[in-house]
Amino acid sequence: MRYCENCHIHIENPRESCPLCQNQLTSAASSEKLTEAFPAMESSFIKYKLLFQFLAFFSLIAGVGSLIVNLFFRNTGWWSSIILAAIAYFWIAVVNLIRTKNSLGSIARSAIILSVLLFLLDFLYGFSRWSVNYAIPALLVSGIIAVVTISIARGQDFADFVLYVLITSVSALLCFILLLTGVSTILWPSLVCSLCGFLSLIGIFIFADRNTIDEFKRRFHL
């Protein structure tokens, strides 16, 4: 048995520090074998190892593939740097939010705010359309994947993160409107972004349950 001189408690545990104050425990003479009383918590990264391996493989393929294609078509500009930045943003958001347990709303808000800032930056410097053609679609796709990935890794109920999927999905569908109106001129980034948004919305209706419906009513005061 161990003893914490700070909390004045005895602990039947092989731990070296007190679970309350983290103070160093002192050992007491005992012949009994101590066992860990607190269950080991499996991290989200270990629990969903296969999911993260798949996303890491997909990120590697997307990043290297875009860079190779860009090298063959250098006259189109270095748009691959935007895709690489979006991939980096996705992984930074996933790692930070899983570790810190921050609100998923920060992803949706940051994706929308960054999209607006990128558009304004592009507009102020001659509007070469790199923001609407590449940067914004890549950012919104990363936001959708990050929200879904973090929600699965945390084991959250569908109703807890459906609003954030809805926000990022509707924002992604706006890329298709920009394409139809001629604001964006490159087909595939806007098409991929819109498709991700559309599939996310379909997923909301497919997996919607009573809790999800109640969450919608509570959020929108219906």
C-alpha positions as a printed Julia matrix, in Angstrom:
222×3 Matrix{Float64}:
   0.0    0.0     0.0
   1.21   3.51   -0.81
   0.6    6.75    1.03
   0.18  10.36   -0.13
   1.58  12.78    2.43
  -0.2   15.69    0.76
  -3.73  14.23    0.67
  -3.18  11.94    3.71
  -4.7    8.93    2.02
  -3.61   5.33    1.49
  -3.69   4.02   -2.06
  -3.82   0.34   -2.96
  -2.19   0.82   -6.31
   1.24   0.4    -7.9
   1.17   4.02   -9.06
   4.14   6.29   -8.36
   2.05   9.48   -8.05
  -1.19  10.37   -6.31
  -4.23  10.31   -8.64
  -5.62  13.4    -6.86
  -2.68  15.79   -6.5
   0.03  14.02   -8.55
   2.33  14.15   -5.53
   5.01  11.47   -5.22
   3.74   8.52   -3.18
   5.69   6.89   -0.39
   5.87   3.12   -0.17
   4.66   1.16    2.81
   5.93  -2.27    3.65
   3.51  -4.88    2.37
   3.76  -8.41    1.07
   0.65  -8.22   -1.1
   0.95  -7.67   -4.81
  -0.67  -4.43   -5.91
  -2.72  -4.21   -9.09
  -3.75  -1.17  -11.11
  -7.18  -0.04   -9.86
  -7.76   2.45  -12.64
  -8.54   1.07  -16.12
  -6.17   2.1   -18.88
  -7.87   4.51  -21.25
  -7.42   3.61  -24.87
  -6.59   6.68  -26.91
  -8.68   7.6   -29.94
  -5.64   7.18  -32.19
  -5.2    3.56  -31.08
  -8.91   2.74  -31.08
  -9.39   3.98  -34.64
  -5.94   3.08  -35.91
  -7.28   1.68  -39.19
  -9.28   4.84  -39.92
  -6.28   7.09  -39.31
  -4.06   4.81  -41.41
  -6.53   5.06  -44.29
  -6.72   8.86  -43.98
  -2.93   9.11  -43.79
  -2.61   6.97  -46.93
  -5.26   9.05  -48.73
  -3.53  12.27  -47.66
  -0.2   10.98  -48.94
  -1.69   9.96  -52.3
  -3.54  13.28  -52.67
  -0.51  15.36  -51.72
   2.08  13.51  -53.82
  -0.34  13.07  -56.73
  -1.21  16.77  -56.88
   2.46  17.7   -56.68
   3.4   15.35  -59.54
   0.56  16.58  -61.76
   1.49  20.18  -60.96
   5.09  19.53  -62.02
   3.88  18.41  -65.46
   1.58  21.43  -65.8
   3.62  24.2   -64.24
   2.06  26.81  -66.5
  -1.15  26.56  -64.41
   0.62  27.88  -61.32
   1.65  26.13  -58.14
  -1.87  25.13  -57.09
  -0.53  21.95  -55.46
   0.75  24.08  -52.56
  -2.87  24.91  -51.72
  -3.81  21.22  -51.6
  -0.79  20.45  -49.42
  -1.75  23.32  -47.1
  -5.33  21.97  -46.87
  -4.03  18.5   -45.97
  -1.77  20.03  -43.31
  -4.72  22.06  -41.96
  -6.83  18.88  -41.76
  -4.25  16.95  -39.71
  -3.46  19.87  -37.41
  -7.18  20.31  -36.7
  -7.7   16.58  -36.07
  -4.72  16.21  -33.72
  -5.42  19.38  -31.74
  -9.14  18.84  -31.33
  -8.84  15.19  -30.31
  -6.23  16.07  -27.67
  -7.82  19.25  -26.35
 -11.49  18.21  -26.7
 -12.44  21.59  -28.12
 -15.78  22.2   -29.77
 -16.28  20.9   -33.29
 -17.82  24.26  -34.07
 -14.34  25.75  -34.24
 -13.66  23.71  -37.4
 -16.82  24.9   -39.14
 -16.22  28.49  -38.12
 -12.55  28.5   -39.09
 -13.28  26.88  -42.47
 -15.86  29.54  -43.33
 -13.81  32.46  -41.98
 -10.66  31.3   -43.79
 -12.65  30.87  -47.01
 -13.88  34.46  -46.81
 -10.39  35.77  -46.02
  -8.85  33.83  -48.92
 -11.49  35.21  -51.29
 -10.86  38.79  -50.11
  -7.1   38.3   -50.42
  -7.5   37.01  -53.96
  -9.86  39.85  -54.86
  -7.54  42.54  -53.49
  -4.59  41.24  -55.53
  -6.23  41.13  -58.95
  -8.59  38.17  -58.52
  -6.68  35.48  -60.37
  -9.33  33.04  -59.02
  -6.89  30.77  -57.13
  -9.12  31.1   -54.05
 -12.39  29.94  -55.65
 -10.73  27.46  -58.01
  -8.51  25.63  -55.54
  -8.09  27.03  -52.02
 -11.71  27.3   -50.84
 -12.86  23.9   -52.22
  -9.83  22.17  -50.67
 -10.4   23.92  -47.34
 -14.1   23.02  -47.16
 -13.47  19.37  -48.09
 -10.83  19.21  -45.35
 -13.32  20.72  -42.9
 -16.01  18.14  -43.69
 -13.61  15.21  -43.38
 -12.13  16.63  -40.16
 -15.55  17.05  -38.5
 -16.65  13.51  -39.37
 -13.28  11.98  -38.42
 -13.09  13.69  -35.03
 -16.72  12.81  -34.24
 -16.07   9.13  -34.99
 -12.82   9.13  -33.0
 -14.53  10.67  -29.99
 -17.47   8.31  -30.22
 -19.99  11.14  -30.2
 -23.66  10.69  -30.92
 -24.76  11.68  -34.39
 -26.98  14.44  -33.03
 -24.0   16.06  -31.3
 -22.12  16.9   -34.49
 -24.82  16.92  -37.18
 -25.13  20.73  -37.06
 -21.43  21.17  -37.88
 -21.67  18.7   -40.76
 -24.69  20.64  -42.02
 -22.84  23.97  -41.88
 -19.74  22.73  -43.71
 -21.84  20.77  -46.24
 -24.0   23.75  -47.2
 -20.86  25.87  -47.51
 -19.35  23.23  -49.8
 -22.43  23.3   -52.04
 -21.84  27.02  -52.6
 -18.78  26.03  -54.67
 -21.16  24.59  -57.27
 -23.05  27.89  -57.39
 -19.76  29.73  -57.92
 -19.0   27.35  -60.78
 -22.42  27.86  -62.42
 -22.15  31.64  -62.18
 -18.68  31.64  -63.71
 -16.92  32.95  -60.6
 -14.82  29.76  -60.45
 -13.51  28.39  -63.74
 -11.9   25.03  -62.86
 -14.4   22.18  -62.84
 -12.94  19.36  -60.74
 -12.17  21.15  -57.41
 -15.65  22.67  -57.21
 -17.21  19.4   -58.33
 -15.36  17.35  -55.69
 -16.21  19.89  -52.99
 -19.9   20.0   -53.97
 -20.06  16.2   -54.13
 -18.64  15.92  -50.6
 -21.18  18.44  -49.37
 -24.04  16.66  -51.12
 -23.04  13.22  -49.8
 -22.74  14.65  -46.29
 -26.27  16.06  -46.49
 -27.57  12.71  -47.75
 -25.79  11.03  -44.85
 -27.54  13.35  -42.4
 -30.97  12.28  -43.64
 -30.02   8.58  -43.8
 -28.62   8.41  -40.27
 -31.05  10.85  -38.7
 -32.81   9.46  -35.63
 -35.08  10.87  -32.96
 -32.18  12.51  -31.14
 -31.04  14.18  -34.36
 -34.53  15.52  -35.07
 -34.78  16.85  -31.52
 -31.38  18.49  -31.92
 -32.55  20.27  -35.08
 -35.68  21.5   -33.31
 -33.66  22.74  -30.35
 -31.03  24.47  -32.49
 -33.49  26.18  -34.83
 -36.25  26.72  -32.22
 -38.81  24.76  -34.24
